[in-house]
Amino acid sequence: MISPNLICVGNAIVDILVKVEDSFLKSNNLIKGSMSLINNQEFEKLFSNISQYKIESGGSAANTSVGYSSFGGESLFFGSVAKDDFGQIFKKDINKLGIKFLSCNDNFLNKKTSKSLILISPDGERTMCTFLDASTSLSLKNFNQSIFKNNNILYLEGYLFDKIQTKQAMIDLCKIAQKKNSLICLSLSDSFCVERHKDEFISLIKNYVNILFGNDQEIKALLNGTAKEKISSIVEIAVVTNGAKGANIFKANNSIFIPPIDGLDVLDTTGAGDLFAAGFLFGFSKKLTLDDCGKLATKSASYIIQQYGARPVESLSKLLIT
């Protein structure tokens, strides 16, 4: 059975992965495990204090796109880069991974491709310092709506809500997807992002979203700290992760607990939630039960945190037979 196309929309960001000690975070007043938006001057200051690093195409939705493709699905990524060296790195890398990259525009004047310093602590926790520029200029002005076929899956990352223009693009895409009977999915991305745009997130979810992804902190932020089970009142299916404690899937008044996989050698949690979503959506596209979707998602996330970076070094299709 051919899987539906997954259309991922998010910030096109070049990831710069760096191993650091927790003392580096403290000396730079960074909150461990958070995602901070920084300007170009702040980025250059941090980057100047780093000597060894790894560069690859990144961004939350792009990670999910690569994961879905690695399982054997067909995936497209819609984002925006500038016409600079980092923009070329992004396009070359994501195309090499088999993802069709739909660039919004690569001729921005006075724009730079967005970049994220991913600081990896010894325990595998990652702290992100992100400079957003060209990726926030996402527009549907030249968007080819013909990529939407019936029963596609649209996947949106919550980070896009930090800019007015990209926020409107998300809403417009949801309207197009609804008309095409596509499944609409949203990742909340970050608890601080949720707190900044709580009411607008709730409106988007109620009006358009079929499947919501978020970790325990993000769901609590969305619901003002009330029980996460209440999430079923605003969305059809909610998938709530809680790190090493496992995950829960909520639908109507039912809850399915997905146990964690123990005994893992955690090296880097970068992309864990993104690859969790990839596994869940691939399973969902194959009409697996919600329980089996959750188990495949857990396998996917467990695999990625045992390597550095959010790009699988081996095909995730192997997880389908283990």
C-alpha positions in Angstrom: 0.0 0.0 0.0 1.4 3.4 -1.0 1.7 5.8 1.9 0.1 9.3 1.5 2.5 12.1 0.8 3.6 13.9 3.9 3.8 17.7 3.4 5.9 19.2 6.1 6.0 23.0 6.6 8.4 24.7 8.9 11.5 26.8 9.5 14.2 25.9 7.0 17.2 26.0 9.4 20.8 24.9 9.2 21.6 23.0 12.4 25.1 23.5 13.9 25.5 20.7 16.4 28.0 21.3 19.2 29.0 19.2 22.3 29.3 21.4 25.3 29.6 21.2 29.1 26.8 22.5 31.2 29.2 25.2 32.4 29.1 26.7 28.8 25.3 27.1 29.2 25.6 28.8 32.6 28.3 31.2 31.4 26.1 32.3 28.6 22.9 32.5 30.7 21.2 29.8 28.7 18.4 27.6 30.2 19.2 24.0 29.6 16.7 22.2 27.3 15.2 25.5 26.0 15.0 27.1 22.6 16.0 30.7 22.6 15.5 33.1 19.7 18.6 35.2 19.2 19.7 38.0 16.8 22.6 37.7 14.4 25.0 39.5 16.7 24.2 37.1 19.5 24.6 34.2 17.1 28.0 35.3 16.0 29.2 35.9 19.6 28.2 32.3 20.6 29.6 30.8 17.3 32.9 32.6 17.8 33.4 30.6 21.1 32.9 27.2 19.3 35.6 25.3 17.5 34.3 21.8 16.7 30.8 21.3 15.2 28.7 19.4 12.7 26.5 21.2 10.1 23.4 19.7 8.5 20.0 20.8 7.3 17.5 21.0 10.1 14.4 22.4 11.5 11.7 20.5 13.4 9.3 19.8 10.5 12.3 19.1 8.2 13.5 16.4 10.7 10.0 14.8 10.6 10.1 14.9 6.8 13.4 13.1 6.7 12.2 10.5 9.3 9.0 9.7 7.4 11.0 9.3 4.2 13.5 7.0 6.0 10.6 4.7 6.9 9.8 4.4 3.2 7.2 7.2 2.8 7.2 10.1 0.3 7.8 13.4 1.8 8.0 17.1 0.8 9.3 20.0 2.8 8.1 23.6 2.2 10.3 26.3 3.7 12.3 29.4 2.9 16.1 29.9 2.7 18.2 32.9 1.5 20.6 32.9 -1.4 23.7 32.4 0.7 26.2 29.6 1.6 24.0 28.3 4.4 21.0 28.3 2.1 22.9 26.2 -0.4 24.0 23.8 2.3 20.4 23.4 3.4 19.1 22.6 -0.1 21.9 20.3 -1.0 21.6 18.3 2.2 17.9 17.8 2.3 17.8 16.9 -1.4 20.5 14.3 -0.8 18.2 12.8 1.8 15.5 12.2 -0.8 13.2 15.0 0.3 11.6 17.3 -2.3 12.3 20.8 -1.1 9.7 23.4 -2.1 11.5 26.7 -1.6 9.4 29.7 -1.0 12.0 32.0 -2.4 15.8 32.1 -2.5 16.3 35.7 -3.7 15.8 37.7 -0.5 17.7 40.9 -0.3 19.4 41.6 3.1 18.2 38.2 4.4 20.2 35.4 5.8 19.4 31.7 6.0 18.1 30.8 9.5 20.6 28.9 11.7 20.3 27.1 15.0 23.2 26.3 17.4 22.2 23.0 19.1 24.3 22.7 22.2 24.4 19.1 23.4 25.1 18.5 27.1 26.9 15.4 28.4 23.6 13.8 29.4 22.2 14.2 25.8 19.9 17.2 26.6 20.0 19.9 23.9 19.7 23.6 24.2 18.9 25.6 21.1 19.9 29.1 20.2 18.1 30.0 17.0 18.6 32.9 14.6 15.5 33.2 12.4 15.6 35.3 9.3 14.7 34.0 5.8 12.7 31.1 7.2 10.2 33.5 8.7 9.4 35.0 5.3 7.3 31.9 4.4 4.6 33.0 2.0 2.0 31.2 -0.2 2.4 33.8 -3.0 4.1 31.4 -5.3 2.9 28.2 -3.6 1.7 25.5 -6.0 -1.5 24.1 -4.5 -1.4 21.2 -6.9 1.0 19.3 -4.6 -2.1 18.7 -2.4 -3.8 15.5 -3.4 -6.7 13.9 -1.6 -5.7 12.2 1.6 -2.3 13.9 2.0 -0.9 14.6 5.4 -0.1 18.2 6.3 2.4 18.6 9.2 3.1 22.0 10.7 5.6 23.0 13.3 4.5 25.4 16.1 7.7 27.4 15.9 6.1 29.2 12.9 3.7 31.0 15.2 6.5 33.3 16.3 6.2 35.4 13.2 2.9 37.0 11.9 3.6 36.2 8.2 4.4 32.5 8.8 1.4 32.3 11.2 -0.9 33.4 8.4 0.7 31.0 6.0 -0.1 28.1 8.4 -3.7 29.1 8.6 -4.0 29.5 4.8 -2.4 26.0 4.3 -4.8 24.5 6.7 -7.7 25.9 4.7 -6.3 24.4 1.5 -5.6 21.1 3.2 -9.2 20.9 4.6 -10.7 21.4 1.1 -8.5 18.5 -0.1 -9.6 16.2 2.8 -6.0 16.1 4.0 -5.1 15.1 7.6 -3.8 18.1 9.4 -1.2 17.7 12.1 0.5 20.2 14.4 3.6 19.9 16.6 3.5 22.4 19.5 7.3 22.5 19.3 8.2 24.4 22.6 6.4 25.3 25.8 7.7 28.9 25.7 6.3 29.2 22.1 3.0 27.9 23.4 2.9 30.4 26.2 3.5 33.2 23.8 0.6 32.3 21.5 -1.7 30.1 23.6 -5.1 31.5 22.5 -4.1 31.5 18.8 -2.9 27.9 19.1 -6.1 26.8 20.7 -8.1 28.5 17.9 -6.0 26.8 15.2 -6.3 23.4 16.8 -10.1 23.6 17.3 -10.7 24.8 13.7 -8.3 22.7 11.7 -6.0 20.2 13.5 -6.8 16.4 13.5 -3.7 15.2 15.3 -1.7 17.2 17.9 1.8 16.4 19.0 3.3 17.8 22.2 5.4 16.9 25.2 4.0 17.0 28.7 5.2 20.6 29.4 3.8 21.9 26.1 0.4 20.4 26.8 0.3 21.8 30.3 1.2 25.3 29.0 -1.6 25.0 26.4 -4.1 23.9 29.1 -3.0 26.4 31.8 -1.7 23.5 33.9 -4.9 21.5 34.0 -4.8 17.7 33.5 -3.5 16.7 30.1 -6.5 14.4 29.6 -8.5 17.6 29.0 -6.7 17.9 25.6 -9.3 15.6 24.1 -11.9 18.4 24.4 -10.2 20.5 21.7 -8.6 17.9 19.2 -9.6 14.5 17.8 -6.2 12.8 18.6 -3.5 14.1 20.9 -0.1 12.4 21.3 1.7 13.5 24.5 5.3 12.5 25.1 7.0 12.6 28.5 10.6 11.6 27.8 11.8 8.5 29.7 8.3 8.1 31.2 6.7 7.1 27.9 3.8 8.7 26.0 0.0 8.8 26.1 -2.4 8.9 23.1 -5.7 10.6 23.8 -8.8 10.1 21.7 -12.3 11.0 22.9 -12.5 9.7 26.4 -9.9 7.0 25.9 -6.2 7.0 26.8 -3.5 4.7 25.5 -0.2 4.5 27.4 2.9 3.8 25.4 5.7 2.5 27.6 9.3 3.7 27.0 12.1 1.6 25.8 14.6 1.1 28.7 18.3 0.6 28.7 19.1 3.2 26.0 22.5 4.8 25.6 21.3 8.4 25.2 23.8 10.6 23.3 21.7 13.4 22.0 18.0 14.2 22.3 18.0 16.5 19.3 15.0 15.6 17.1 13.5 13.0 19.5 10.0 14.6 19.2 10.4 15.1 15.5 11.3 11.5 14.8 8.5 10.4 17.2 6.0 12.2 15.0 7.6 10.7 11.9 7.1 7.2 13.2 3.6 7.8 14.4 2.5 9.3 11.1 4.1 6.6 9.0 2.3 4.0 11.1 -1.0 6.0 10.8 -0.5 6.2 7.0 -0.3 2.4 7.0 -3.6 2.2 9.1 -1.9 0.7 12.1 -3.8 0.9 15.4 -3.1 3.9 17.6 -1.3 1.6 20.0 1.0 0.3 17.3 1.5 3.9 15.9 2.7 4.9 19.4 5.1 1.9 19.6 6.6 2.6 16.2 7.0 6.3 17.2 8.8 5.3 20.4 11.1 3.0 18.5 11.9 5.9 16.1 12.6 8.4 18.9 14.6 5.8 20.9 16.7 5.1 17.8 17.6 8.8 17.1 18.6 9.7 20.7 21.3 7.0 20.5 23.2 9.0 17.8 24.3 12.6 17.4 22.0 14.7 15.2 18.5 14.2 14.0 19.3 12.5 10.7 19.0 8.7 10.9 22.4 7.1 9.9 20.5 3.9 8.8 17.1 3.4 7.2 14.3 3.5 9.8 12.5 0.9 7.8 14.4 -1.7 9.8 12.2 -0.7 12.8 9.2 -2.0 11.0 10.4 -5.6 11.4 11.8 -5.5 14.9 
